[in-house]
Amino acid sequence: MKDINELNLEVERVRGDINLIKQSVDTIKDNHLVHLEKKVAGINRVLWTVGILIFTQLVITIKTLLMTQ
């Protein structure tokens, strides 16, 4: 069985590990998520642009088909 000093030392090691995990989570939350949000926003912008272009082409095609009949 471990004595009090060994248990206290182990508790301090666990606290240190918890602090490192907290720091890693904060880094991910504050830094990496911001970059991911920017990339997703850029992809979203491209998709909307492509969607509008396709819709415009569809409208032009329908207009052309209706006018030639």
Beta strands, then each sheet from edge to edge (+ up, - down):
end
